[in-house]
């Protein structure tokens, strides 16, 4: 029995150890399926785009112009992109046109900035448009994969011919990206944990038990300001967004225990 395209992709995807390798595989399969370019974003609420371990934008290695990718981030285009916004309202793949006056956008009021973004796609991709597959995950995150056509007039036909593969590959890819990013965060947190002082760990432990900075200061015989300093240092070292996040990371790493 012939192995389907999406099955081959998933088999190979599990062997990719880095985000860059996984993205290169996605770009390869975009070509295999007859698409001109692929693009992805693991979390549409983040303006920044994924980078490799060396700091390069992953999208550039997938065939996107380095200047365009930099402009996308610097101009925060992702926050106003009509494609990104539609992902938040759709469970199903949708086909869209780079032309803001096309039927694809007839029911969507577009701002001047959104029209400019759509036209910028056309200039960058040199094609008609794309099909975008939203991928909603537990925890409220939404990512997506877009498959761009560079063959004028072929967008709908290409989608009809590949809809099953693009759907399944998109979901498998974003799931793999989640796993790779999670593993990278754990490695970074584990390395950072080695730099925590005993006092910082102690403060995190009391914070995990619901103690305020004033409470912890009383317990340890230190001022509230000193406790605040230690908790701030711990949060920074663990890459946490706040004290609660730092406590969660410390628990996950086994640095502190609630019971």
C-alpha positions in Angstrom: 0.0 0.0 0.0 1.3 3.4 -0.9 2.2 5.6 2.1 0.3 8.9 2.0 2.2 12.2 1.9 1.0 13.3 5.3 2.1 9.9 6.8 5.6 10.2 5.4 5.8 13.8 6.7 4.8 12.7 10.2 7.3 9.9 10.2 10.1 12.2 9.1 9.0 15.0 11.4 9.5 12.9 14.5 13.2 12.6 13.5 13.8 16.4 13.4 15.5 17.5 16.5 15.4 21.3 16.1 12.8 23.9 15.0 15.0 24.8 12.0 15.0 21.1 10.8 11.3 20.8 11.2 10.6 24.0 9.3 12.9 22.9 6.5 10.9 19.7 6.2 7.7 21.7 6.0 9.1 23.8 3.2 10.2 20.7 1.4 6.7 19.2 1.6 5.2 22.4 0.4 7.2 22.0 -2.8 6.2 18.3 -3.0 2.5 19.3 -2.9 3.0 22.0 -5.5 2.8 25.0 -3.2 5.2 27.9 -3.7 6.0 28.7 -0.1 4.9 27.7 3.4 4.8 29.9 6.5 3.8 29.2 10.1 3.4 30.8 13.5 3.0 28.7 16.6 1.2 31.4 18.6 -0.6 34.2 16.8 -0.7 36.3 20.0 3.1 36.7 19.8 4.4 39.3 17.4 7.9 37.8 17.2 8.6 35.1 14.7 10.5 31.8 15.5 14.2 31.9 15.2 16.9 29.2 15.0 19.4 28.5 17.8 21.8 30.8 16.0 19.3 33.7 16.1 18.3 33.6 12.4 14.6 33.8 11.5 13.4 30.3 10.5 11.2 31.8 7.8 14.3 33.0 5.8 15.6 29.4 5.5 12.1 28.5 4.2 12.5 30.8 1.3 11.1 34.1 2.6 13.0 37.4 2.1 15.1 38.4 5.1 14.0 42.0 4.6 10.4 41.1 4.5 10.6 38.9 7.7 12.4 41.7 9.5 9.8 44.2 8.4 7.0 41.9 9.6 8.5 41.9 13.1 9.7 45.5 13.3 6.4 46.9 12.0 4.4 44.5 14.2 2.4 43.4 11.2 1.3 40.2 12.8 -0.9 42.2 15.3 -3.0 43.7 12.5 -2.8 41.0 9.8 -6.3 40.1 8.6 -5.2 36.5 8.0 -4.0 36.1 11.6 -7.2 37.7 12.9 -9.3 35.3 10.9 -7.5 32.4 12.5 -8.9 33.4 15.9 -12.4 33.1 14.5 -12.1 30.0 12.4 -11.8 26.3 13.2 -11.5 25.3 9.5 -8.9 26.1 6.8 -9.7 29.1 4.7 -8.6 30.3 1.3 -7.7 33.9 0.9 -6.4 36.2 -1.9 -3.6 38.7 -1.7 -5.9 41.2 -3.4 -7.8 43.1 -0.7 -10.6 43.8 -3.2 -11.2 40.1 -4.1 -14.2 38.0 -3.1 -12.2 36.4 -0.3 -12.5 39.7 1.7 -15.8 41.0 0.6 -17.4 40.4 4.0 -14.4 41.7 6.0 -14.0 45.4 6.6 -10.3 46.0 6.1 -8.3 48.9 7.5 -5.8 50.7 5.4 -3.0 48.9 7.2 -4.6 45.5 6.6 -4.9 46.2 2.9 -1.3 47.2 2.8 -0.3 43.9 4.5 -2.2 41.8 2.0 -0.6 43.7 -0.9 2.8 43.1 0.7 2.2 39.4 0.6 1.6 39.6 -3.1 4.9 41.6 -3.6 6.8 39.1 -1.5 5.3 35.8 -2.7 4.6 36.9 -6.3 1.4 34.8 -6.2 -2.3 34.8 -5.8 -2.8 33.9 -2.2 -2.8 31.0 0.2 -4.8 28.5 2.2 -4.3 29.0 6.0 -4.9 26.1 8.5 -5.6 27.4 12.0 -4.5 25.0 14.8 -6.1 25.6 18.1 -4.5 23.9 21.2 -5.4 23.4 24.9 -4.5 26.5 26.9 -6.0 28.9 24.4 -3.1 29.1 22.0 -3.7 29.3 18.3 -1.1 28.7 15.7 -1.4 28.3 11.9 0.3 27.1 8.8 -0.2 29.0 5.5 0.4 27.4 2.1 1.1 30.0 -0.6 0.5 29.6 -4.3 2.9 31.1 -6.8 1.1 29.8 -9.9 -1.5 32.4 -11.0 -5.0 31.0 -11.2 -4.2 27.7 -9.5 -5.0 28.5 -5.8 -8.4 26.8 -5.6 -7.3 23.9 -7.7 -4.2 23.3 -5.6 -6.3 23.5 -2.4 -8.8 20.9 -3.7 -6.0 18.6 -4.7 -4.1 18.8 -1.4 -6.6 19.8 1.3 -6.2 16.5 3.3 -2.4 16.7 3.3 -2.2 20.4 4.1 -4.7 20.0 7.0 -3.0 16.9 8.6 0.5 18.2 8.0 -0.3 21.6 9.5 -1.7 20.1 12.7 1.2 17.6 13.0 3.8 20.4 12.4 2.4 22.8 15.0 2.2 20.0 17.6 5.8 19.2 16.9 6.8 22.8 17.2 5.1 22.9 20.6 7.1 19.9 21.7 10.4 21.3 20.4 9.8 24.8 22.0 8.8 23.1 25.3 11.9 21.0 25.4 14.1 24.1 24.6 12.4 26.1 27.5 13.0 23.2 29.9 16.7 23.0 28.9 17.0 26.8 29.4 15.2 26.7 32.8 17.3 23.7 33.9 20.5 25.5 33.1 19.2 28.7 34.8 18.2 26.7 37.9 21.8 25.9 38.5 22.5 29.6 39.1 19.8 30.1 41.8 21.1 30.7 45.2 19.8 28.8 48.3 18.1 31.9 49.5 16.3 32.4 46.2 15.1 28.8 46.3 14.0 29.3 49.9 12.0 32.4 49.0 10.3 30.6 46.1 9.4 27.7 48.4 7.6 30.0 50.8 6.0 31.8 47.9 4.7 28.5 46.6 2.9 28.1 50.0 1.1 31.3 49.5 3.2 33.5 51.7 3.5 37.2 50.9 6.8 39.0 50.8 6.1 40.4 54.2 5.4 36.9 55.5 8.6 35.5 54.0 10.6 38.4 55.4 9.3 37.7 58.9 10.0 33.9 58.6 13.6 34.5 57.3 14.4 37.5 59.5 14.9 39.7 56.4 13.2 42.8 55.1 10.4 42.7 52.6 12.7 44.6 50.1 15.3 41.8 50.5 12.7 39.1 49.8 11.4 41.1 46.8 15.0 41.3 45.5 15.5 37.5 45.8 12.2 36.7 44.2 12.9 39.1 41.3 16.3 37.6 40.8 14.8 34.1 40.7 12.2 35.1 38.2 14.7 36.7 35.9 17.1 33.7 36.0 14.2 31.3 35.3 12.9 33.4 32.4 9.6 33.8 34.2 7.1 36.5 33.4 6.1 37.0 37.1 6.5 35.4 40.6 3.7 32.9 40.0 5.3 31.7 36.8 8.7 31.4 38.6 7.1 29.2 41.3 5.5 27.0 38.6 8.8 26.6 36.8 10.6 25.8 40.1 8.0 23.2 41.0 8.3 21.6 37.5 12.1 21.4 37.9 11.8 19.8 41.3 13.6 22.7 43.0 10.7 23.2 45.5 8.0 21.0 46.8 4.6 21.9 48.1 4.2 18.9 50.4 
